[in-house]
């Protein structure tokens, strides 16, 4: 009984870790994209949507 409970808890923790890693990956990708937009906006080499450029310039 205790072993089953422990196994369920371990599986839940693994799932939580995967969700947290997925969220961190998403945030890192967003930050990388924003840095690229800001850099290219500053150098005048930005090619993309006006909405993205407006966000980068704020």
mmCIF file as gemmi writes it, N, C-alpha and C atoms, coordinates in Angstrom:
data_model
loop_
_atom_site.group_PDB
_atom_site.id
_atom_site.type_symbol
_atom_site.label_atom_id
_atom_site.label_alt_id
_atom_site.label_comp_id
_atom_site.label_asym_id
_atom_site.label_entity_id
_atom_site.label_seq_id
_atom_site.pdbx_PDB_ins_code
_atom_site.Cartn_x
_atom_site.Cartn_y
_atom_site.Cartn_z
_atom_site.occupancy
_atom_site.B_iso_or_equiv
_atom_site.pdbx_formal_charge
_atom_site.auth_seq_id
_atom_site.auth_asym_id
_atom_site.pdbx_PDB_model_num
ATOM 1 N N . UNK Axp A 1 ? 0.828 -1.204 0 1 0 ? 1 A 1
ATOM 2 C CA . UNK Axp A 1 ? 0 0 0 1 0 ? 1 A 1
ATOM 3 C C . UNK Axp A 1 ? 0.869 1.262 0 1 0 ? 1 A 1
ATOM 4 N N . UNK Axp A 2 ? 1.848 1.313 0.905 1 0 ? 2 A 1
ATOM 5 C CA . UNK Axp A 2 ? 2.722 2.463 0.966 1 0 ? 2 A 1
ATOM 6 C C . UNK Axp A 2 ? 3.545 2.606 -0.317 1 0 ? 2 A 1
ATOM 7 N N . UNK Axp A 3 ? 3.956 1.471 -0.862 1 0 ? 3 A 1
ATOM 8 C CA . UNK Axp A 3 ? 4.738 1.487 -2.098 1 0 ? 3 A 1
ATOM 9 C C . UNK Axp A 3 ? 3.912 2.052 -3.249 1 0 ? 3 A 1
ATOM 10 N N . UNK Axp A 4 ? 2.643 1.68 -3.316 1 0 ? 4 A 1
ATOM 11 C CA . UNK Axp A 4 ? 1.761 2.201 -4.372 1 0 ? 4 A 1
ATOM 12 C C . UNK Axp A 4 ? 1.59 3.711 -4.231 1 0 ? 4 A 1
ATOM 13 N N . UNK Axp A 5 ? 1.401 4.168 -3.002 1 0 ? 5 A 1
ATOM 14 C CA . UNK Axp A 5 ? 1.228 5.594 -2.748 1 0 ? 5 A 1
ATOM 15 C C . UNK Axp A 5 ? 2.496 6.354 -3.131 1 0 ? 5 A 1
ATOM 16 N N . UNK Axp A 6 ? 3.637 5.797 -2.766 1 0 ? 6 A 1
ATOM 17 C CA . UNK Axp A 6 ? 4.919 6.412 -3.082 1 0 ? 6 A 1
ATOM 18 C C . UNK Axp A 6 ? 5.11 6.49 -4.604 1 0 ? 6 A 1
ATOM 19 N N . UNK Axp A 7 ? 4.724 5.435 -5.299 1 0 ? 7 A 1
ATOM 20 C CA . UNK Axp A 7 ? 4.849 5.412 -6.756 1 0 ? 7 A 1
ATOM 21 C C . UNK Axp A 7 ? 3.946 6.473 -7.394 1 0 ? 7 A 1
ATOM 22 N N . UNK Axp A 8 ? 2.729 6.613 -6.884 1 0 ? 8 A 1
ATOM 23 C CA . UNK Axp A 8 ? 1.813 7.639 -7.39 1 0 ? 8 A 1
ATOM 24 C C . UNK Axp A 8 ? 2.384 9.033 -7.153 1 0 ? 8 A 1
ATOM 25 N N . UNK Axp A 9 ? 2.956 9.244 -5.968 1 0 ? 9 A 1
ATOM 26 C CA . UNK Axp A 9 ? 3.548 10.54 -5.651 1 0 ? 9 A 1
ATOM 27 C C . UNK Axp A 9 ? 4.74 10.835 -6.559 1 0 ? 9 A 1
ATOM 28 N N . UNK Axp A 10 ? 5.559 9.817 -6.801 1 0 ? 10 A 1
ATOM 29 C CA . UNK Axp A 10 ? 6.713 9.991 -7.69 1 0 ? 10 A 1
ATOM 30 C C . UNK Axp A 10 ? 6.274 10.337 -9.106 1 0 ? 10 A 1
ATOM 31 N N . UNK Axp A 11 ? 5.234 9.665 -9.59 1 0 ? 11 A 1
ATOM 32 C CA . UNK Axp A 11 ? 4.727 9.962 -10.924 1 0 ? 11 A 1
ATOM 33 C C . UNK Axp A 11 ? 4.169 11.385 -10.999 1 0 ? 11 A 1
ATOM 34 N N . UNK Axp A 12 ? 3.475 11.805 -9.933 1 0 ? 12 A 1
ATOM 35 C CA . UNK Axp A 12 ? 2.925 13.16 -9.895 1 0 ? 12 A 1
ATOM 36 C C . UNK Axp A 12 ? 4.056 14.194 -9.895 1 0 ? 12 A 1
ATOM 37 N N . UNK Axp A 13 ? 5.114 13.916 -9.151 1 0 ? 13 A 1
ATOM 38 C CA . UNK Axp A 13 ? 6.256 14.836 -9.121 1 0 ? 13 A 1
ATOM 39 C C . UNK Axp A 13 ? 6.96 14.91 -10.476 1 0 ? 13 A 1
ATOM 40 N N . UNK Axp A 14 ? 7.093 13.764 -11.131 1 0 ? 14 A 1
ATOM 41 C CA . UNK Axp A 14 ? 7.714 13.753 -12.464 1 0 ? 14 A 1
ATOM 42 C C . UNK Axp A 14 ? 6.879 14.582 -13.441 1 0 ? 14 A 1
ATOM 43 N N . UNK Axp A 15 ? 5.564 14.428 -13.369 1 0 ? 15 A 1
ATOM 44 C CA . UNK Axp A 15 ? 4.674 15.185 -14.24 1 0 ? 15 A 1
ATOM 45 C C . UNK Axp A 15 ? 4.789 16.682 -13.963 1 0 ? 15 A 1
ATOM 46 N N . UNK Axp A 16 ? 4.836 17.041 -12.694 1 0 ? 16 A 1
ATOM 47 C CA . UNK Axp A 16 ? 4.995 18.448 -12.312 1 0 ? 16 A 1
ATOM 48 C C . UNK Axp A 16 ? 6.316 18.999 -12.837 1 0 ? 16 A 1
ATOM 49 N N . UNK Axp A 17 ? 7.384 18.226 -12.706 1 0 ? 17 A 1
ATOM 50 C CA . UNK Axp A 17 ? 8.693 18.658 -13.215 1 0 ? 17 A 1
ATOM 51 C C . UNK Axp A 17 ? 8.659 18.885 -14.719 1 0 ? 17 A 1
ATOM 52 N N . UNK Axp A 18 ? 7.979 18.003 -15.439 1 0 ? 18 A 1
ATOM 53 C CA . UNK Axp A 18 ? 7.869 18.164 -16.889 1 0 ? 18 A 1
ATOM 54 C C . UNK Axp A 18 ? 7.091 19.428 -17.246 1 0 ? 18 A 1
ATOM 55 N N . UNK Axp A 19 ? 6.027 19.7 -16.501 1 0 ? 19 A 1
ATOM 56 C CA . UNK Axp A 19 ? 5.243 20.91 -16.744 1 0 ? 19 A 1
ATOM 57 C C . UNK Axp A 19 ? 6.074 22.16 -16.456 1 0 ? 19 A 1
ATOM 58 N N . UNK Axp A 20 ? 6.826 22.128 -15.371 1 0 ? 20 A 1
ATOM 59 C CA . UNK Axp A 20 ? 7.667 23.275 -15.026 1 0 ? 20 A 1
ATOM 60 C C . UNK Axp A 20 ? 8.746 23.49 -16.082 1 0 ? 20 A 1
ATOM 61 N N . UNK Axp A 21 ? 9.349 22.407 -16.561 1 0 ? 21 A 1
ATOM 62 C CA . UNK Axp A 21 ? 10.385 22.526 -17.586 1 0 ? 21 A 1
ATOM 63 C C . UNK Axp A 21 ? 9.789 23.073 -18.879 1 0 ? 21 A 1
ATOM 64 N N . UNK Axp A 22 ? 8.603 22.616 -19.22 1 0 ? 22 A 1
ATOM 65 C CA . UNK Axp A 22 ? 7.932 23.093 -20.422 1 0 ? 22 A 1
ATOM 66 C C . UNK Axp A 22 ? 7.663 24.596 -20.329 1 0 ? 22 A 1
ATOM 67 N N . UNK Axp A 23 ? 7.227 25.047 -19.164 1 0 ? 23 A 1
ATOM 68 C CA . UNK Axp A 23 ? 6.952 26.471 -18.961 1 0 ? 23 A 1
ATOM 69 C C . UNK Axp A 23 ? 8.248 27.277 -19.028 1 0 ? 23 A 1
ATOM 70 N N . UNK Axp A 24 ? 9.315 26.755 -18.442 1 0 ? 24 A 1
ATOM 71 C CA . UNK Axp A 24 ? 10.604 27.457 -18.498 1 0 ? 24 A 1
ATOM 72 C C . UNK Axp A 24 ? 11.099 27.541 -19.939 1 0 ? 24 A 1
ATOM 73 N N . UNK Axp A 25 ? 10.926 26.477 -20.71 1 0 ? 25 A 1
ATOM 74 C CA . UNK Axp A 25 ? 11.322 26.488 -22.12 1 0 ? 25 A 1
ATOM 75 C C . UNK Axp A 25 ? 10.527 27.537 -22.891 1 0 ? 25 A 1
ATOM 76 N N . UNK Axp A 26 ? 9.228 27.63 -22.59 1 0 ? 26 A 1
ATOM 77 C CA . UNK Axp A 26 ? 8.38 28.604 -23.275 1 0 ? 26 A 1
ATOM 78 C C . UNK Axp A 26 ? 8.831 30.03 -22.951 1 0 ? 26 A 1
ATOM 79 N N . UNK Axp A 27 ? 9.111 30.295 -21.683 1 0 ? 27 A 1
ATOM 80 C CA . UNK Axp A 27 ? 9.554 31.626 -21.272 1 0 ? 27 A 1
ATOM 81 C C . UNK Axp A 27 ? 10.902 31.956 -21.906 1 0 ? 27 A 1
ATOM 82 N N . UNK Axp A 28 ? 11.811 31.004 -21.926 1 0 ? 28 A 1
ATOM 83 C CA . UNK Axp A 28 ? 13.127 31.233 -22.535 1 0 ? 28 A 1
ATOM 84 C C . UNK Axp A 28 ? 12.997 31.547 -24.011 1 0 ? 28 A 1
ATOM 85 N N . UNK Axp A 29 ? 12.12 30.839 -24.699 1 0 ? 29 A 1
ATOM 86 C CA . UNK Axp A 29 ? 11.9 31.105 -26.12 1 0 ? 29 A 1
ATOM 87 C C . UNK Axp A 29 ? 11.316 32.499 -26.312 1 0 ? 29 A 1
ATOM 88 N N . UNK Axp A 30 ? 10.367 32.896 -25.467 1 0 ? 30 A 1
ATOM 89 C CA . UNK Axp A 30 ? 9.779 34.231 -25.558 1 0 ? 30 A 1
ATOM 90 C C . UNK Axp A 30 ? 10.838 35.3 -25.332 1 0 ? 30 A 1
ATOM 91 N N . UNK Axp A 31 ? 11.693 35.1 -24.336 1 0 ? 31 A 1
ATOM 92 C CA . UNK Axp A 31 ? 12.75 36.065 -24.057 1 0 ? 31 A 1
ATOM 93 C C . UNK Axp A 31 ? 13.733 36.162 -25.215 1 0 ? 31 A 1
ATOM 94 N N . UNK Axp A 32 ? 14.087 35.024 -25.796 1 0 ? 32 A 1
ATOM 95 C CA . UNK Axp A 32 ? 15.008 35.011 -26.934 1 0 ? 32 A 1
ATOM 96 C C . UNK Axp A 32 ? 14.408 35.764 -28.114 1 0 ? 32 A 1
ATOM 97 N N . UNK Axp A 33 ? 13.129 35.544 -28.357 1 0 ? 33 A 1
ATOM 98 C CA . UNK Axp A 33 ? 12.441 36.231 -29.45 1 0 ? 33 A 1
ATOM 99 C C . UNK Axp A 33 ? 12.411 37.732 -29.206 1 0 ? 33 A 1
ATOM 100 N N . UNK Axp A 34 ? 12.104 38.129 -27.986 1 0 ? 34 A 1
ATOM 101 C CA . UNK Axp A 34 ? 12.04 39.547 -27.656 1 0 ? 34 A 1
ATOM 102 C C . UNK Axp A 34 ? 13.401 40.211 -27.806 1 0 ? 34 A 1
ATOM 103 N N . UNK Axp A 35 ? 14.454 39.548 -27.366 1 0 ? 35 A 1
ATOM 104 C CA . UNK Axp A 35 ? 15.805 40.097 -27.52 1 0 ? 35 A 1
ATOM 105 C C . UNK Axp A 35 ? 16.13 40.282 -29.006 1 0 ? 35 A 1
ATOM 106 N N . UNK Axp A 36 ? 15.789 39.304 -29.823 1 0 ? 36 A 1
ATOM 107 C CA . UNK Axp A 36 ? 16.061 39.406 -31.251 1 0 ? 36 A 1
ATOM 108 C C . UNK Axp A 36 ? 15.288 40.56 -31.881 1 0 ? 36 A 1
ATOM 109 N N . UNK Axp A 37 ? 14.029 40.732 -31.497 1 0 ? 37 A 1
ATOM 110 C CA . UNK Axp A 37 ? 13.213 41.822 -32.037 1 0 ? 37 A 1
ATOM 111 C C . UNK Axp A 37 ? 13.801 43.167 -31.612 1 0 ? 37 A 1
ATOM 112 N N . UNK Axp A 38 ? 14.155 43.293 -30.335 1 0 ? 38 A 1
ATOM 113 C CA . UNK Axp A 38 ? 14.708 44.554 -29.836 1 0 ? 38 A 1
ATOM 114 C C . UNK Axp A 38 ? 16.03 44.881 -30.521 1 0 ? 38 A 1
ATOM 115 N N . UNK Axp A 39 ? 16.879 43.886 -30.68 1 0 ? 39 A 1
ATOM 116 C CA . UNK Axp A 39 ? 18.18 44.109 -31.325 1 0 ? 39 A 1
ATOM 117 C C . UNK Axp A 39 ? 18.009 44.574 -32.755 1 0 ? 39 A 1
ATOM 118 N N . UNK Axp A 40 ? 17.158 43.89 -33.492 1 0 ? 40 A 1
ATOM 119 C CA . UNK Axp A 40 ? 16.99 44.247 -34.896 1 0 ? 40 A 1
ATOM 120 C C . UNK Axp A 40 ? 16.245 45.573 -35.042 1 0 ? 40 A 1
ATOM 121 N N . UNK Axp A 41 ? 15.378 45.903 -34.08 1 0 ? 41 A 1
ATOM 122 C CA . UNK Axp A 41 ? 14.688 47.192 -34.125 1 0 ? 41 A 1
ATOM 123 C C . UNK Axp A 41 ? 15.686 48.324 -33.901 1 0 ? 41 A 1
ATOM 124 N N . UNK Axp A 42 ? 16.61 48.124 -32.992 1 0 ? 42 A 1
ATOM 125 C CA . UNK Axp A 42 ? 17.627 49.155 -32.712 1 0 ? 42 A 1
ATOM 126 C C . UNK Axp A 42 ? 18.553 49.374 -33.895 1 0 ? 42 A 1
ATOM 127 N N . UNK Axp A 43 ? 18.903 48.299 -34.584 1 0 ? 43 A 1
ATOM 128 C CA . UNK Axp A 43 ? 19.853 48.422 -35.696 1 0 ? 43 A 1
ATOM 129 C C . UNK Axp A 43 ? 19.159 48.756 -37.014 1 0 ? 43 A 1
ATOM 130 N N . UNK Axp A 44 ? 17.843 48.794 -36.994 1 0 ? 44 A 1
ATOM 131 C CA . UNK Axp A 44 ? 17.1 49.113 -38.216 1 0 ? 44 A 1
ATOM 132 C C . UNK Axp A 44 ? 17.017 47.964 -39.186 1 0 ? 44 A 1
ATOM 133 N N . UNK Axp A 45 ? 17.294 46.752 -38.726 1 0 ? 45 A 1
ATOM 134 C CA . UNK Axp A 45 ? 17.262 45.591 -39.62 1 0 ? 45 A 1
ATOM 135 C C . UNK Axp A 45 ? 16.028 44.726 -39.385 1 0 ? 45 A 1
ATOM 136 N N . UNK Axp A 46 ? 15.066 45.241 -38.629 1 0 ? 46 A 1
ATOM 137 C CA . UNK Axp A 46 ? 13.883 44.433 -38.296 1 0 ? 46 A 1
ATOM 138 C C . UNK Axp A 46 ? 13.003 44.224 -39.515 1 0 ? 46 A 1
ATOM 139 N N . UNK Axp A 47 ? 12.648 42.97 -39.742 1 0 ? 47 A 1
ATOM 140 C CA . UNK Axp A 47 ? 11.699 42.627 -40.797 1 0 ? 47 A 1
ATOM 141 C C . UNK Axp A 47 ? 10.638 41.751 -40.143 1 0 ? 47 A 1
ATOM 142 N N . UNK Axp A 48 ? 9.476 42.311 -39.922 1 0 ? 48 A 1
ATOM 143 C CA . UNK Axp A 48 ? 8.42 41.56 -39.266 1 0 ? 48 A 1
ATOM 144 C C . UNK Axp A 48 ? 7.189 42.427 -39.121 1 0 ? 48 A 1
ATOM 145 N N . UNK Axp A 49 ? 6.306 42.015 -38.234 1 0 ? 49 A 1
ATOM 146 C CA . UNK Axp A 49 ? 5.044 42.729 -38.104 1 0 ? 49 A 1
ATOM 147 C C . UNK Axp A 49 ? 5.224 44.047 -37.353 1 0 ? 49 A 1
ATOM 148 N N . UNK Axp A 50 ? 4.412 45.005 -37.694 1 0 ? 50 A 1
ATOM 149 C CA . UNK Axp A 50 ? 4.451 46.31 -37.029 1 0 ? 50 A 1
ATOM 150 C C . UNK Axp A 50 ? 4.077 46.174 -35.562 1 0 ? 50 A 1
ATOM 151 N N . UNK Axp A 51 ? 3.2 45.232 -35.241 1 0 ? 51 A 1
ATOM 152 C CA . UNK Axp A 51 ? 2.805 45.008 -33.844 1 0 ? 51 A 1
ATOM 153 C C . UNK Axp A 51 ? 4.005 44.594 -33.002 1 0 ? 51 A 1
ATOM 154 N N . UNK Axp A 52 ? 4.808 43.653 -33.51 1 0 ? 52 A 1
ATOM 155 C CA . UNK Axp A 52 ? 5.994 43.206 -32.787 1 0 ? 52 A 1
ATOM 156 C C . UNK Axp A 52 ? 6.977 44.359 -32.602 1 0 ? 52 A 1
ATOM 157 N N . UNK Axp A 53 ? 7.141 45.149 -33.628 1 0 ? 53 A 1
ATOM 158 C CA . UNK Axp A 53 ? 8.07 46.27 -33.559 1 0 ? 53 A 1
ATOM 159 C C . UNK Axp A 53 ? 7.594 47.294 -32.538 1 0 ? 53 A 1
ATOM 160 N N . UNK Axp A 54 ? 6.308 47.57 -32.499 1 0 ? 54 A 1
ATOM 161 C CA . UNK Axp A 54 ? 5.756 48.524 -31.536 1 0 ? 54 A 1
ATOM 162 C C . UNK Axp A 54 ? 5.973 48.026 -30.109 1 0 ? 54 A 1
ATOM 163 N N . UNK Axp A 55 ? 5.789 46.738 -29.892 1 0 ? 55 A 1
ATOM 164 C CA . UNK Axp A 55 ? 6.011 46.157 -28.566 1 0 ? 55 A 1
ATOM 165 C C . UNK Axp A 55 ? 7.486 46.281 -28.184 1 0 ? 55 A 1
ATOM 166 N N . UNK Axp A 56 ? 8.372 46.014 -29.121 1 0 ? 56 A 1
ATOM 167 C CA . UNK Axp A 56 ? 9.801 46.054 -28.843 1 0 ? 56 A 1
ATOM 168 C C . UNK Axp A 56 ? 10.276 47.46 -28.517 1 0 ? 56 A 1
ATOM 169 N N . UNK Axp A 57 ? 9.613 48.45 -29.059 1 0 ? 57 A 1
ATOM 170 C CA . UNK Axp A 57 ? 10.053 49.827 -28.869 1 0 ? 57 A 1
ATOM 171 C C . UNK Axp A 57 ? 9.507 50.457 -27.591 1 0 ? 57 A 1
ATOM 172 N N . UNK Axp A 58 ? 8.634 49.763 -26.864 1 0 ? 58 A 1
ATOM 173 C CA . UNK Axp A 58 ? 8.073 50.333 -25.633 1 0 ? 58 A 1
ATOM 174 C C . UNK Axp A 58 ? 9.006 50.096 -24.473 1 0 ? 58 A 1
